[in-house]
Amino acid sequence: KEKSTDCYETYHDSCLPLNVIVKPSRNGIWRCHGCLRCQKCGKSGGKETEWLYDFTICKPCGKLYNKGNYCPLCEKVYHDEDYETPMVSCTNCDHWVHIECDDISELEYEAMSYLPEDRVVYTCRRCSKDTLWRNDMITCIQESFEECLGVLVENDIPTEGIIIRQYNTIKSVRRFEADVLGVLASNPEVAKTFTEVLSDTFPWYKAAIENSLFKTPVKAKPTPPKSFLNTSNPNSSKN
């Protein structure tokens, strides 16, 4: 007879389905076919004949887990050929992390896919409680804002109201575009050049627009008088 660890029901070995393992694990744990469910993929006991880790993980998932193919935050496994699930690689533990597990927005994920690896070094929250990578991302983006404003400077167009440090989130790219185009409303040629530079500088931005990651339209704010472009170092910016 075998007693299930979860439901405490006792079964004759001969009464169990043929595909059910009747030998307990090394820790003396055994689960009946009704209690078996893989913690990684959710498969039930009737679909798998081999189980690992005290009958908690099916063998296919166990192989992936032992290989290190799992998100360190939710511990769900993934296949090497899975290119559809949005994940980012932690530079500390080398695991791939689901973006939703570390509160990374789709917009941040899109930006991280294009930003230089040596500029934004991502570390998952299991390895570090700090979110310095987010600050690094904003710093990198704000420096790119300054580069885009070079189009206005080259054409002797005033940049009043376009204060770099006010754009302190990943969504600021859209606000920045709207504000600059508001300044360039009477200069379509420069506006066209600016839009092209913006697309080259932020290659992920166009993809984000096309994928509807920006939910609502943004209108340009009126340019306040007597404001000046702030090109000081934005490292102190916070999310």
C-alpha positions in Angstrom: 0.0 0.0 0.0 1.0 3.6 -0.6 -0.3 6.7 1.2 -0.4 10.0 -0.7 1.5 12.8 1.0 -1.2 15.4 0.0 -4.6 13.8 0.2 -3.6 11.1 2.7 -5.5 8.5 0.7 -4.1 5.0 0.8 -3.9 2.9 -2.4 -3.1 -0.7 -3.2 -0.3 -0.8 -5.7 -2.3 -3.1 -7.9 -5.3 -0.6 -8.0 -3.2 2.3 -9.3 -3.0 3.2 -13.0 -0.2 1.4 -14.8 1.7 4.7 -15.5 1.8 5.8 -11.9 5.1 5.4 -10.0 4.5 3.5 -6.7 7.9 3.9 -5.2 8.3 6.9 -2.8 11.1 9.4 -3.2 14.2 9.3 -1.2 12.5 11.7 1.3 9.7 9.2 1.7 7.2 11.3 -0.2 4.7 9.9 -2.7 1.8 11.5 -4.5 -1.1 9.7 -6.1 -2.2 10.4 -9.6 -4.9 12.7 -8.4 -2.5 14.9 -6.4 0.3 15.0 -9.0 0.6 18.4 -10.7 3.8 19.9 -12.1 4.7 23.2 -10.3 6.4 24.4 -13.5 4.0 23.6 -16.3 0.8 22.6 -14.6 0.6 19.1 -16.1 -1.4 16.6 -14.1 -0.4 13.1 -13.0 -2.1 11.3 -15.8 0.0 12.8 -18.5 3.5 12.1 -17.2 5.1 8.9 -16.0 8.3 10.3 -14.5 8.6 12.9 -11.7 11.4 14.7 -9.9 11.9 16.7 -6.8 9.5 14.7 -4.6 6.9 14.3 -7.3 6.6 18.1 -7.7 8.1 18.6 -11.2 7.6 16.5 -14.3 10.7 15.1 -15.9 10.7 17.4 -19.0 10.5 20.5 -16.8 13.0 18.9 -14.4 15.6 18.7 -17.2 15.1 22.4 -18.0 15.3 23.3 -14.4 18.5 21.4 -13.8 19.9 23.0 -16.9 19.2 26.4 -15.4 16.5 27.3 -17.8 14.1 29.0 -15.3 13.2 32.5 -14.3 14.8 33.2 -10.9 11.8 35.1 -9.6 8.9 32.8 -10.4 11.0 29.7 -11.1 9.0 28.8 -14.2 11.0 27.0 -16.8 11.6 28.0 -20.4 12.9 26.4 -23.6 16.0 27.7 -25.4 14.0 28.2 -28.5 11.4 30.4 -26.8 11.8 33.7 -28.5 8.3 35.0 -28.0 8.2 35.4 -24.2 9.5 38.9 -23.2 12.5 38.2 -21.0 15.7 40.1 -20.0 19.1 38.6 -18.9 20.4 39.3 -15.4 24.1 40.2 -15.6 24.7 38.8 -12.2 23.0 35.4 -12.1 22.9 34.9 -15.9 19.2 33.8 -15.7 16.5 35.1 -18.1 13.8 37.0 -16.2 10.2 37.4 -17.2 9.6 41.2 -17.5 6.3 40.9 -15.5 8.2 39.2 -12.7 10.4 42.2 -12.1 7.8 44.9 -12.9 9.5 45.8 -16.2 7.0 47.5 -18.5 6.7 46.5 -22.2 8.0 50.0 -23.0 11.1 49.6 -20.8 11.7 46.2 -22.3 11.5 47.6 -25.8 14.0 50.3 -24.9 16.4 47.9 -23.2 16.4 45.8 -26.4 18.1 48.7 -28.2 20.2 50.5 -25.6 23.9 49.7 -25.4 24.6 46.7 -23.1 27.5 48.6 -21.4 25.2 51.6 -20.6 22.3 49.8 -19.0 23.4 46.8 -16.9 20.3 45.0 -15.7 20.3 43.1 -12.4 17.2 41.2 -11.2 15.7 41.9 -7.8 16.7 38.6 -6.5 20.4 39.5 -7.0 20.0 43.2 -5.9 17.4 45.3 -4.3 18.7 48.4 -6.1 17.2 49.5 -9.4 20.2 51.5 -10.7 19.6 50.1 -14.1 16.5 52.1 -14.4 18.4 55.3 -13.5 21.1 54.4 -16.0 18.4 54.0 -18.7 16.9 57.4 -18.0 20.4 59.0 -18.0 21.1 57.4 -21.4 17.8 58.6 -22.8 18.2 62.1 -21.5 21.7 62.3 -23.2 19.9 61.3 -26.4 17.4 64.1 -25.9 20.3 66.6 -25.9 21.5 65.0 -29.1 18.1 65.4 -30.8 17.9 69.0 -29.7 21.1 69.6 -31.7 18.8 69.9 -34.8 17.2 73.0 -33.3 20.5 74.5 -32.2 22.0 74.0 -35.7 19.0 75.9 -37.2 19.1 78.7 -34.6 15.7 77.8 -33.3 15.1 78.8 -29.6 14.6 75.8 -27.2 12.7 77.6 -24.5 10.6 75.2 -22.5 12.5 72.1 -23.6 14.1 71.4 -20.2 15.8 68.0 -20.4 15.5 67.0 -16.8 11.7 67.3 -16.9 11.7 64.1 -19.0 12.5 61.7 -16.3 10.6 58.5 -17.2 10.8 56.1 -20.1 7.5 57.5 -21.4 9.1 61.0 -21.7 10.2 60.3 -25.2 6.7 60.8 -26.5 6.2 63.9 -24.4 9.6 65.2 -25.6 8.6 64.7 -29.2 5.3 66.5 -28.7 6.9 69.4 -27.0 9.6 69.9 -29.6 7.2 69.5 -32.5 5.1 72.2 -30.8 8.1 74.5 -30.9 8.6 73.6 -34.6 5.0 74.0 -35.6 5.9 76.8 -38.0 9.0 75.2 -39.4 7.9 71.9 -41.1 11.3 71.2 -42.7 13.2 71.3 -39.4 10.4 69.3 -37.8 10.9 66.6 -40.5 14.6 66.5 -39.8 14.0 66.4 -36.1 11.6 63.4 -36.5 14.2 61.5 -38.5 16.9 62.1 -35.9 14.5 61.1 -33.2 13.8 57.8 -35.0 17.5 57.1 -35.5 18.3 58.0 -31.9 15.5 56.0 -30.3 15.0 53.0 -32.7 12.7 51.3 -30.2 10.3 54.3 -30.1 8.8 53.7 -33.5 8.2 50.1 -32.6 6.6 51.1 -29.3 4.2 53.4 -31.2 3.4 50.7 -33.7 2.8 48.2 -31.0 0.5 50.6 -29.2 2.6 50.7 -26.0 1.6 54.3 -25.7 -2.0 54.2 -24.7 -3.1 57.8 -25.1 -2.1 60.6 -27.4 0.1 63.4 -26.1 -0.4 67.1 -27.0 2.4 69.6 -26.9 2.4 71.9 -23.9 2.5 75.6 -24.5 6.0 77.0 -24.3 6.5 79.0 -21.1 8.3 82.3 -21.4 11.8 83.0 -20.1 12.7 79.4 -19.7 16.1 78.1 -20.8 17.4 74.7 -21.9 18.9 72.8 -19.0 21.8 70.7 -20.3 23.3 69.9 -16.9 24.2 66.4 -16.0 20.9 64.5 -15.4 22.4 61.8 -13.2 20.4 62.8 -10.2 17.1 62.1 -12.0 14.7 59.6 -10.4 12.0 57.5 -11.7 
